[in-house]
Amino acid sequence: MLKGHGDDRHLFDHEIIADFSSNVIADHPLLLPKSIQESCWKSIVRYPEPNGETLSKALANFHKISKEQVLVTNGATEAFYLLAKTFENQSATIFIPTFSEYQDACHIHHIKTTLIPWDEYTINVKLESNLIFICNPNNPTGHSTPIDQISYLLKKYPNRYLVIDEAYIDFSDQCQSVLSLIEDYPNLIVIKSLTKSFAIAGLRLGYILANASIINKIVKNKMPWSTNSMALNIGLYLIKNHKKLLFNKVQLRKQTELFRAEINLIPKIKALPTTTNFFLIYLYSEKAADLKFFLLKEHGILIRDASNFEGLNSSYCRLACQTVKKNHLLIEALKQWMY
């Protein structure tokens, strides 16, 4: 899907003062030391490592697994398309609403998809496809799937591959990573994103963690040099300084809940529960597209019209918590719209 994601400011001529459309924390800029900046600029005169081998080793050490279980990708999105290519002409189950690129990648590679609404999900759900996609925490709803439910599915379906997208795991203090299960379950594939956690979405940097035999199959479909030298250099810096650079997720969640509570005081709008920094709002009598246009034109505020997520309709928007000041701007604009 080339259009329809968040942060689609390139489609508009209006100045954007506050962006709530992307789940990245826009006001959490990454400040790189001068030595890293210089290293990045020097690196662009030569080819990057074909598969980001040095960063793969660093990620393996960070997660305490072998380097053969890691594959660096051009953002998490490349990972989904590589998986779809690897399982070409097979089948997949996708719980909706969720990130659209799972379905798009499957469609391109002729994978038959079964869409199951999250409302119908239970641990007893019958799954017959080769791949099972679970976004955890889920985009756009913000809900989390408990690790015991995922381990149950891994045991129940040893011949199915569970793809757990943890792109937003750092934004939740309630969602537990499944990485502790990776050594016990060869049918577990975990997708991670560095660009989300450190607000560097423009660099495109993600990676796959899985059993070495699966990584070996996936890498055969990967083009060389898909991740540029600057991204690889910054990735190494992020991993070495992970704890120091990462935001406080507990504080972020508290701020998000205050933001949600304020929105829920506005008539005809409901901010739905979440376990992370983003959430859906439901408009009882208005359309998301109309609200998006109003906020953009009158206030320079960008939100995500969530109507194009499978399973949602024109009444849904997605917001991501930003600074207190920007949150207040949106609250006042929403009041003006509704009153």
Phi and psi in degrees as a GROMACS rama.xvg file:
@    title "Ramachandran Plot"
@    xaxis  label "Phi"
@    yaxis  label "Psi"
@TYPE xy
-78.4201  -24.086  LEU-2
-125.416  151.655  LYS-3
110.354  -2.29349  GLY-4
-86.152  176.803  HIS-5
-73.0013  175.224  GLY-6
50.9048  52.8905  ASP-7
-98.9185  36.0533  ASP-8
-60.55  -24.1644  ARG-9
-64.7152  -13.6487  HIS-10
-86.8582  -7.77678  LEU-11
-125.219  153.442  PHE-12
-93.4194  -8.97924  ASP-13
-72.9447  147.41  HIS-14
-71.724  133.702  GLU-15
-98.9053  114.304  ILE-16
-88.2169  -37.712  ILE-17
-142.633  129.166  ALA-18
-112.706  109.363  ASP-19
-104.697  5.14916  PHE-20
-83.5137  -24.2868  SER-21
-104.858  144.115  SER-22
-76.9278  -4.81712  ASN-23
-72.9031  144.457  VAL-24
-82.2453  98.5074  ILE-25
-61.854  -28.0738  ALA-26
-98.9831  27.4782  ASP-27
-119.511  66.2757  HIS-28
-69.9856  145.429  PRO-29
-86.1891  118.039  LEU-30
-98.2756  108.901  LEU-31
-90.5569  134.912  LEU-32
-59.9004  153.409  PRO-33
-58.1473  -36.0922  LYS-34
-63.4039  -36.6367  SER-35
-72.2432  -39.5839  ILE-36
-59.9629  -45.2628  GLN-37
-64.6498  -39.3625  GLU-38
-63.1944  -39.7255  SER-39
-62.9914  -46.0089  CYS-40
-64.8573  -39.3058  TRP-41
-65.719  -31.3157  LYS-42
-71.6173  -20.102  SER-43
-76.7041  -6.94227  ILE-44
-84.5948  -7.45614  VAL-45
-131.174  163.894  ARG-46
-65.7712  144.237  TYR-47
-74.0098  168.608  PRO-48
-60.7422  138.444  GLU-49
-53.307  -41.1231  PRO-50
-125.918  23.5701  ASN-51
59.8318  44.7988  GLY-52
-58.0654  -42.531  GLU-53
-65.7223  -42.1478  THR-54
-66.761  -36.2716  LEU-55
-59.1436  -42.2965  SER-56
-63.8558  -42.4943  LYS-57
-64.5383  -40.7007  ALA-58
-66.7269  -38.1944  LEU-59
-62.0368  -44.7705  ALA-60
-63.8325  -39.9138  ASN-61
-63.3098  -41.1241  PHE-62
-94.2042  -0.647601  HIS-63
60.9787  47.2491  LYS-64
-133.053  177.947  ILE-65
-82.1297  154.954  SER-66
-65.8959  -21.5838  LYS-67
-72.3558  -8.67835  GLU-68
-99.4288  9.47254  GLN-69
-125.546  137.347  VAL-70
-137.058  118.699  LEU-71
-78.4672  139.451  VAL-72
-132.826  165.283  THR-73
-80.233  80.059  ASN-74
75.5463  167.114  GLY-75
-65.3777  -27.4627  ALA-76
-62.3142  -39.7959  THR-77
-59.3723  -36.0422  GLU-78
-59.4056  -41.288  ALA-79
-66.8684  -38.6979  PHE-80
-72.6943  -33.4001  TYR-81
-66.194  -41.4811  LEU-82
-62.383  -44.114  LEU-83
-62.9246  -38.4977  ALA-84
-65.1286  -40.9566  LYS-85
-63.6166  -35.3536  THR-86
-106.042  31.696  PHE-87
-53.9605  139.914  GLU-88
66.3287  17.0792  ASN-89
-105.65  -138.556  GLN-90
-142.612  156.854  SER-91
-147.242  149.177  ALA-92
-113.007  133.192  THR-93
-129.907  126.252  ILE-94
-86.2277  130.301  PHE-95
-119.913  154.984  ILE-96
-73.6985  150.341  PRO-97
-162.325  -175.426  THR-98
-58.8961  127.219  PHE-99
-70.8027  -21.3676  SER-100
-67.9321  -21.7691  GLU-101
-59.7344  -52.1824  TYR-102
-66.6398  -40.6504  GLN-103
-63.06  -43.2867  ASP-104
-63.3024  -41.565  ALA-105
-63.9569  -41.4588  CYS-106
-61.8707  -45.3777  HIS-107
-60.7914  -34.541  ILE-108
-103.865  22.696  HIS-109
58.2406  40.987  HIS-110
-96.876  124.549  ILE-111
-71.7057  122.749  LYS-112
-108.755  140.131  THR-113
-112.177  122.823  THR-114
-100.847  124.473  LEU-115
-120.85  121.23  ILE-116
-60.5602  142.897  PRO-117
-58.1091  -29.7546  TRP-118
-62.2735  -21.8132  ASP-119
-99.4271  2.21041  GLU-120
-77.4957  129.216  TYR-121
-142.319  167.278  THR-122
-68.0137  -14.4842  ILE-123
-94.6606  7.8752  ASN-124
-60.6372  140.068  VAL-125
-87.8095  121.218  LYS-126
-120.905  122.413  LEU-127
-119.914  1.78564  GLU-128
-87.7565  165.746  SER-129
-72.0742  -38.6154  ASN-130
-115.461  144.877  LEU-131
-131.641  116.626  ILE-132
-96.7033  127.56  PHE-133
-133.118  118.176  ILE-134
-88.4114  123.348  CYS-135
-143.261  106.49  ASN-136
-68.5862  154.501  PRO-137
-82.8128  137.732  ASN-138
-103.229  119.382  ASN-139
-107.685  0.773895  PRO-140
-77.6183  -28.0618  THR-141
81.7978  2.85845  GLY-142
-82.1792  160.281  HIS-143
-118.8  147.16  SER-144
-100.862  120.999  THR-145
-59.235  146.014  PRO-146
-63.3539  -30.5402  ILE-147
-68.0858  -30.5871  ASP-148
-69.8403  -38.5339  GLN-149
-68.0977  -42.8701  ILE-150
-62.8043  -35.1679  SER-151
-62.4355  -44.6861  TYR-152
-66.0985  -37.4439  LEU-153
-63.4208  -39.0877  LEU-154
-71.5206  -42.5385  LYS-155
-68.2804  -32.8633  LYS-156
-123.048  68.7385  TYR-157
-65.0223  -19.1736  PRO-158
-99.5961  6.37182  ASN-159
-108.795  149.872  ARG-160
-102.853  120.597  TYR-161
-91.2755  119.981  LEU-162
-101.053  109.423  VAL-163
-103.728  113.043  ILE-164
-89.8657  109.229  ASP-165
-106.426  32.828  GLU-166
-57.4665  -30.1933  ALA-167
-111.99  18.5402  TYR-168
-62.6748  -31.7805  ILE-169
-73.838  -11.1843  ASP-170
-92.9424  0.0128803  PHE-171
-124.593  135.499  SER-172
-98.4381  7.85322  ASP-173
-119.027  -12.9405  GLN-174
-98.8478  125.888  CYS-175
-98.073  131.911  GLN-176
-65.6978  149.246  SER-177
-95.6478  8.81542  VAL-178
-59.304  -26.2325  LEU-179
-66.3553  -14.8599  SER-180
-94.9613  -7.75578  LEU-181
-65.5954  -31.8555  ILE-182
-75.5984  -25.7581  GLU-183
-90.4849  -18.3607  ASP-184
-127.718  102.758  TYR-185
-69.0015  -7.93062  PRO-186
-98.4395  15.0235  ASN-187
-102.269  128.885  LEU-188
-124.833  123.413  ILE-189
-113.81  131.61  VAL-190
-109.17  129.625  ILE-191
-122.445  158.462  LYS-192
-134.766  129.258  SER-193
-91.1369  -26.883  LEU-194
-69.3297  -29.1635  THR-195
-72.4991  -51.7434  LYS-196
-62.9872  -31.3047  SER-197
-113.479  15.8156  PHE-198
53.919  48.1999  ALA-199
-127.781  45.4832  ILE-200
-57.1995  -28.835  ALA-201
-67.5767  -20.0315  GLY-202
-80.9947  -28.0764  LEU-203
61.728  93.3198  ARG-204
-148.594  112.677  LEU-205
-140.441  -174.238  GLY-206
-164.517  159.254  TYR-207
-110.24  137.775  ILE-208
-121.731  127.587  LEU-209
-166.328  178.534  ALA-210
-57.8739  144.004  ASN-211
-57.3997  -34.9053  ALA-212
-66.5625  -35.0618  SER-213
-71.336  -44.5686  ILE-214
-58.0809  -39.3221  ILE-215
-63.3145  -35.7435  ASN-216
-71.9524  -41.5017  LYS-217
-66.0514  -42.1583  ILE-218
-63.8851  -22.5584  VAL-219
-66.9756  -20.2502  LYS-220
-100.857  5.46521  ASN-221
-95.9762  131.588  LYS-222
-73.3269  146.951  MET-223
-70.7061  153.489  PRO-224
61.1132  29.8757  TRP-225
-71.6428  -19.6327  SER-226
-111.781  124.74  THR-227
-74.5493  165.275  ASN-228
-62.0459  -40.4159  SER-229
-63.536  -43.4847  MET-230
-62.3732  -41.8255  ALA-231
-65.4105  -41.671  LEU-232
-63.373  -45.4992  ASN-233
-68.7735  -34.669  ILE-234
-58.9385  -42.0534  GLY-235
-62.0588  -42.5682  LEU-236
-63.1944  -41.4915  TYR-237
-64.0389  -42.7869  LEU-238
-66.773  -39.5682  ILE-239
-69.6657  -24.2018  LYS-240
-123.134  30.0023  ASN-241
-54.8808  -54.0829  HIS-242
-64.9387  -36.8989  LYS-243
-70.1118  -34.31  LYS-244
-92.3384  -22.5358  LEU-245
-73.4644  142.147  LEU-246
-69.3782  167.962  PHE-247
-84.3853  106.358  ASN-248
-70.5067  -29.5833  LYS-249
-66.474  -45.0607  VAL-250
-64.2739  -40.6521  GLN-251
-61.7794  -41.6003  LEU-252
-66.7324  -39.0115  ARG-253
-62.6185  -42.9061  LYS-254
-64.7542  -38.7864  GLN-255
-63.1324  -43.114  THR-256
-67.095  -35.0152  GLU-257
-65.4046  -40.9127  LEU-258
-61.9355  -46.9287  PHE-259
-61.5043  -42.2839  ARG-260
-61.773  -40.4291  ALA-261
-65.1603  -40.3809  GLU-262
-64.2422  -37.5836  ILE-263
-70.1579  -9.10603  ASN-264
-84.7148  -10.8458  LEU-265
-86.1847  128.241  ILE-266
-59.1375  144.672  PRO-267
69.0042  16.4613  LYS-268
-131.506  137.249  ILE-269
-126.267  121.902  LYS-270
-91.088  116.217  ALA-271
-78.045  154.042  LEU-272
-59.9655  152.672  PRO-273
-150.57  162.346  THR-274
-114.2  9.35839  THR-275
-138.36  -158.515  THR-276
-90.6084  -5.88757  ASN-277
-120.197  157.806  PHE-278
-160.896  162.917  PHE-279
-90.9686  146.987  LEU-280
-118.59  143.628  ILE-281
-111.011  128.884  TYR-282
-99.8677  117.668  LEU-283
-70.7771  -29.3188  TYR-284
-136.473  6.66654  SER-285
-127.314  169.496  GLU-286
-104.122  141.757  LYS-287
-58.1315  -40.9405  ALA-288
-62.2912  -38.6285  ALA-289
-68.1802  -41.0605  ASP-290
-65.2547  -42.5827  LEU-291
-58.856  -44.9274  LYS-292
-65.0136  -42.0523  PHE-293
-61.258  -49.3013  PHE-294
-63.013  -39.0147  LEU-295
-68.7399  -46.9435  LEU-296
-72.9035  -43.0115  LYS-297
-90.8824  -23.6348  GLU-298
-131.403  -4.78073  HIS-299
66.6065  30.1138  GLY-300
-110.344  131.627  ILE-301
-108.984  127.514  LEU-302
-122.926  171.536  ILE-303
-99.7117  113.479  ARG-304
-70.6523  112.949  ASP-305
-94.4647  11.7698  ALA-306
-67.3225  -19.7524  SER-307
-91.0274  5.15247  ASN-308
-74.9947  132.341  PHE-309
-57.0904  128.77  GLU-310
98.6837  -9.53317  GLY-311
-112.523  170.778  LEU-312
-132.316  -168.377  ASN-313
-70.0574  -1.6546  SER-314
-91.725  -2.60208  SER-315
-108.709  136.995  TYR-316
-125.562  158.479  CYS-317
-119.12  135.87  ARG-318
-122.593  149.621  LEU-319
-122.335  128.725  ALA-320
-58.383  134.252  CYS-321
-120.504  -147.035  GLN-322
-73.3189  161.616  THR-323
-57.1136  -41.6655  VAL-324
-62.8469  -46.444  LYS-325
-70.2518  -37.1722  LYS-326
-58.003  -41.0919  ASN-327
-65.0957  -38.1849  HIS-328
-58.2155  -43.8543  LEU-329
-68.7261  -41.3695  LEU-330
-56.8245  -47.386  ILE-331
-66.0695  -37.3669  GLU-332
-67.5012  -38.5425  ALA-333
-65.3844  -38.3132  LEU-334
-63.3949  -41.8704  LYS-335
-63.2369  -40.0276  GLN-336
-65.7829  -45.2303  TRP-337
-79.2807  -28.9386  MET-338
